[in-house]
């Protein structure tokens, strides 16, 4: 099976059904949907359409990352994509287009032409922010600076299943476990990071990690994770860059419908020259 689409849910209401329906609408059919429900009592699970590609697991968990780890254990797909309840695949061609990207990468040869590059893949794309009504463009290539500043949105990343099964999400991090896992894939697993160039998901936003009450913990976890994977020299360079380039202001510009296109165009130009 090509893809396992994992949806973690707990009393999600109509959002669970809508998210699942966006996957069922795909014109590419080699996938399964794993709904990991933590014990919903609102009838949301019962509203999911009946389809042989959907598997529902109802089991208690210790939080979203524990639930994601449980779902990964059940996944049969070669690649795993996580969607939150309320998120949708952007259009009906999303899985077909990323399958073409993955197929091309799987067939690619190493730099010396002596065989296939067998490193596991992380294929990522852009997301549409439903909250701000703007496309959030992912960087076209990943480096240490990107890993420090702003990795691709989690809902736009297709992980080779072996990456998720070998290294479960670290539940020490309540907010940033997906960020920690992405950095592990880049720095330690040496995964090939491939930009698809397509919009993967419509991202609802406004979740747990974005609330004001959790921003302090979010910053603390970012500090812990980056200090684990990056040298002091790297961290000093990236922190100076963030301060000098007015990171908070750039975030506002990037998420504004009137200025986001210009912002991402300039960002890609600077990154290419760098």
C-alpha positions as CSV (number, residue, x, y, z in Angstrom):
1,X,0.0,0.0,0.0
2,X,1.3,3.4,-0.9
3,X,-0.1,5.8,1.8
4,X,-1.4,5.6,5.3
5,X,-3.4,8.7,6.1
6,X,-3.6,9.0,9.9
7,X,-6.3,11.1,11.6
8,X,-6.2,11.4,15.4
9,X,-9.5,12.3,16.9
10,X,-11.3,13.0,20.2
11,X,-14.8,14.5,20.2
12,X,-14.1,16.2,16.9
13,X,-17.7,16.6,15.8
14,X,-18.4,17.1,12.1
15,X,-14.7,17.9,11.4
16,X,-13.7,14.2,11.6
17,X,-16.1,13.3,8.8
18,X,-15.1,16.2,6.7
19,X,-11.4,15.4,6.9
20,X,-12.0,11.7,6.1
21,X,-14.2,12.7,3.1
22,X,-11.5,14.9,1.7
23,X,-9.3,11.7,1.5
24,X,-12.1,9.5,0.0
25,X,-12.5,12.1,-2.8
26,X,-9.0,11.5,-4.1
27,X,-8.6,10.2,-7.7
28,X,-5.6,8.0,-6.5
29,X,-6.9,5.0,-4.5
30,X,-3.9,3.2,-3.1
31,X,-4.2,4.3,0.5
32,X,-5.7,3.5,3.8
33,X,-7.2,5.9,6.4
34,X,-6.4,5.1,10.0
35,X,-8.7,6.9,12.4
36,X,-7.2,6.8,15.9
37,X,-10.0,7.8,18.4
38,X,-9.2,8.4,22.0
39,X,-12.7,7.6,23.2
40,X,-15.1,10.1,21.7
41,X,-18.6,10.3,23.1
42,X,-20.0,12.9,20.7
43,X,-21.0,10.4,17.9
44,X,-18.3,11.7,15.5
45,X,-16.8,8.3,14.8
46,X,-20.2,6.9,13.9
47,X,-20.6,9.5,11.2
48,X,-17.6,8.4,9.3
49,X,-18.6,7.0,5.8
50,X,-18.4,3.3,5.5
51,X,-15.4,2.3,3.3
52,X,-13.1,-0.7,3.3
53,X,-10.1,1.6,3.2
54,X,-11.0,3.1,6.6
55,X,-9.8,1.5,9.8
56,X,-10.9,2.8,13.2
57,X,-9.0,2.2,16.4
58,X,-10.7,3.3,19.6
59,X,-8.2,3.2,22.5
60,X,-7.3,5.6,25.3
61,X,-4.1,7.6,25.0
62,X,-1.9,10.1,26.9
63,X,-2.3,12.8,24.3
64,X,-2.0,13.6,20.6
65,X,1.6,12.3,20.2
66,X,0.8,9.0,22.0
67,X,-2.2,8.6,19.8
68,X,-0.1,9.3,16.7
69,X,2.4,6.7,17.8
70,X,-0.3,4.1,18.3
71,X,-1.7,4.8,14.8
72,X,1.8,4.4,13.3
73,X,2.0,0.9,14.7
74,X,-1.1,0.0,12.7
75,X,0.0,1.6,9.5
76,X,0.6,-0.6,6.4
77,X,1.5,2.2,3.9
78,X,4.9,2.9,2.6
79,X,4.4,6.6,3.4
80,X,2.6,8.3,6.3
81,X,0.7,11.6,6.2
82,X,-0.9,13.0,9.4
83,X,-4.1,15.2,9.1
84,X,-5.7,16.8,12.1
85,X,-9.5,16.9,12.3
86,X,-10.6,20.0,10.5
87,X,-7.8,19.8,7.9
88,X,-8.5,18.7,4.3
89,X,-6.5,17.5,1.4
90,X,-6.4,20.5,-0.9
91,X,-8.0,18.9,-3.9
92,X,-8.8,15.5,-5.4
93,X,-5.4,15.2,-7.2
94,X,-3.1,15.6,-4.1
95,X,-2.2,11.9,-3.6
96,X,-1.8,11.2,-7.3
97,X,0.7,14.1,-7.7
98,X,2.8,13.2,-4.7
99,X,2.9,9.6,-5.8
100,X,4.5,10.7,-9.1
101,X,7.1,12.7,-7.2
102,X,7.9,9.7,-4.9
103,X,8.1,7.4,-7.9
104,X,10.6,9.6,-9.6
105,X,12.7,9.9,-6.5
106,X,12.7,6.2,-5.9
107,X,14.0,5.7,-9.4
108,X,16.8,8.3,-9.1
109,X,20.4,7.3,-9.0
110,X,23.1,8.4,-6.6
111,X,25.6,11.1,-7.5
112,X,28.1,8.7,-9.0
113,X,25.5,7.0,-11.1
114,X,26.2,3.6,-9.5
115,X,22.8,2.8,-8.0
116,X,19.7,4.1,-6.3
117,X,19.9,6.5,-3.4
118,X,18.3,4.3,-0.7
119,X,18.0,6.9,2.0
120,X,14.4,7.2,3.3
121,X,12.3,10.1,1.9
122,X,10.4,12.9,3.4
123,X,8.4,14.6,0.7
124,X,6.8,17.9,1.6
125,X,4.7,20.6,0.0
126,X,2.8,23.8,0.8
127,X,-0.4,24.3,2.8
128,X,-3.3,26.6,2.5
129,X,-4.1,28.5,5.7
130,X,-7.9,28.5,6.0
131,X,-7.6,30.9,8.9
132,X,-5.7,33.5,7.0
133,X,-6.8,32.5,3.4
134,X,-3.3,32.4,2.1
135,X,-0.9,29.7,0.8
136,X,2.0,29.1,3.2
137,X,4.8,28.2,0.8
138,X,7.4,25.7,2.1
139,X,11.1,26.2,1.4
140,X,12.4,24.6,-1.7
141,X,15.3,22.9,0.1
142,X,16.0,22.1,3.7
143,X,19.2,23.2,5.6
144,X,20.1,24.0,9.1
145,X,18.8,27.5,9.0
146,X,15.4,26.3,7.8
147,X,15.4,23.6,10.5
148,X,15.9,26.4,13.1
149,X,13.5,28.9,11.7
150,X,10.4,27.3,10.1
151,X,10.2,23.7,8.9
152,X,7.4,22.7,6.5
153,X,3.9,22.3,8.0
154,X,3.4,18.9,9.6
155,X,0.2,18.3,7.5
156,X,2.2,18.7,4.3
157,X,4.9,16.1,5.0
158,X,4.8,12.5,3.8
159,X,7.2,10.4,5.8
160,X,8.7,7.1,4.7
161,X,7.0,4.8,7.2
162,X,10.3,3.4,8.4
163,X,11.1,6.9,9.8
164,X,8.0,7.0,12.0
165,X,8.3,3.3,13.1
166,X,11.9,3.5,14.0
167,X,11.7,6.7,15.9
168,X,8.2,7.3,17.6
169,X,7.3,10.9,18.6
170,X,9.0,11.8,21.9
171,X,6.2,12.5,24.4
172,X,8.5,14.5,26.5
173,X,7.5,17.3,24.2
174,X,3.9,18.3,24.5
175,X,3.9,20.8,21.7
176,X,7.0,20.3,19.6
177,X,7.3,16.5,19.2
178,X,6.6,16.7,15.5
179,X,9.4,19.4,15.1
180,X,11.8,17.2,17.1
181,X,11.0,14.2,14.8
182,X,11.5,16.3,11.6
183,X,15.0,17.4,12.9
184,X,15.8,13.8,13.8
185,X,14.9,12.8,10.2
186,X,17.2,15.5,8.8
187,X,20.2,15.3,11.2
188,X,20.3,11.7,12.3
189,X,18.3,9.6,9.9
190,X,19.8,11.6,7.0
191,X,16.5,11.4,5.1
192,X,16.2,13.0,1.7
193,X,14.0,16.0,1.9
194,X,12.1,16.6,-1.3
195,X,9.9,19.5,-2.1
196,X,6.9,18.5,-4.2
197,X,5.9,22.0,-5.4
198,X,2.2,21.3,-4.7
199,X,-0.3,22.4,-2.1
200,X,-1.0,19.3,0.1
201,X,-3.6,20.4,2.7
202,X,-6.0,23.1,3.7
203,X,-4.8,23.8,7.3
204,X,-7.4,24.9,9.8
205,X,-4.9,26.4,12.3
206,X,-5.7,27.7,15.8
207,X,-4.7,24.5,17.4
208,X,-3.2,23.6,20.8
209,X,0.3,24.8,19.9
210,X,-0.9,28.2,18.7
211,X,-2.8,29.2,21.9
212,X,-1.4,32.0,24.0
213,X,-1.2,29.8,27.1
214,X,1.2,27.4,25.3
215,X,3.5,29.9,23.6
216,X,6.0,30.0,26.5
217,X,6.3,26.2,26.5
218,X,6.6,26.2,22.7
219,X,9.6,28.4,22.9
220,X,11.2,26.3,25.7
221,X,10.7,23.1,23.7
222,X,12.2,24.8,20.6
223,X,15.3,25.7,22.6
224,X,15.7,22.2,24.0
225,X,15.3,20.6,20.6
226,X,17.6,22.9,18.7
227,X,20.3,22.6,21.3
228,X,20.1,18.8,21.0
229,X,20.7,18.7,17.2
230,X,22.7,21.9,16.5
231,X,26.1,23.2,17.6
232,X,26.6,26.3,19.6
233,X,28.1,28.0,16.6
234,X,25.1,27.2,14.5
235,X,22.6,28.4,17.1
236,X,24.4,31.6,17.6
237,X,24.4,32.3,13.9
238,X,20.7,31.5,13.5
239,X,19.7,33.5,16.5
240,X,21.5,36.6,15.2
241,X,19.9,36.1,11.8
242,X,16.4,35.9,13.4
243,X,16.9,39.0,15.4
244,X,18.4,41.0,12.5
245,X,15.7,40.0,10.0
246,X,12.8,40.9,12.4
247,X,11.3,37.4,12.5
248,X,8.0,38.4,14.2
249,X,7.3,41.0,11.6
250,X,8.2,38.6,8.8
251,X,5.6,36.1,10.1
252,X,2.9,38.8,9.9
253,X,3.9,39.6,6.3
254,X,4.0,36.0,5.3
255,X,0.5,35.3,6.6
256,X,-1.2,38.3,5.0
257,X,-3.1,37.8,1.8
258,X,-1.8,41.0,0.3
259,X,1.9,40.5,1.0
260,X,2.5,36.7,1.3
261,X,3.2,36.2,-2.4
262,X,5.9,38.9,-2.5
263,X,7.4,37.6,0.8
264,X,7.8,34.0,-0.3
265,X,9.2,35.1,-3.7
266,X,11.9,37.2,-2.0
267,X,12.5,34.4,0.5
268,X,13.2,31.8,-2.2
269,X,15.4,34.2,-4.1
270,X,17.5,34.9,-1.0
271,X,17.7,31.2,-0.1
272,X,18.8,30.3,-3.7
273,X,21.6,32.9,-3.6
274,X,22.6,31.7,-0.2
